[in-house]
Amino acid sequence: MSKHFPKGSYYNTPFGDPVQGVFGWDCAQWVAAVRQVHEITSANGGVPILVGLDSLHGVNYVLGATLFPHNIGAAATWNPSLVELRQVFC
């Protein structure tokens, strides 16, 4: 794979749309997928791959993960106590 792509990273996820009716993977499935990418690139003499997921306001492609509103949405509540509660999950 890395022989075709000169960069050493992949960003985001295959779940822009459901894949065979599935909207995401759980943590164990993501770990397995990332390990498989590393094994493939290592076996082909490629550079180590950095895999990233968009998680600005929650990891919405990880099943069971917490999803928060954007900061502007939280600010629009005008409820500082509610906004402060988000740190409990981080």
Secondary structure, 3 states (H helix, E strand, C coil): CCCCCCCCEEECCCCCCCECCECCECHHHHHHHHHHHHHHHHHCCCCCCEEECCCCCECCCECCCCECCCHHHHHCCCCHHHHHHHHHHC
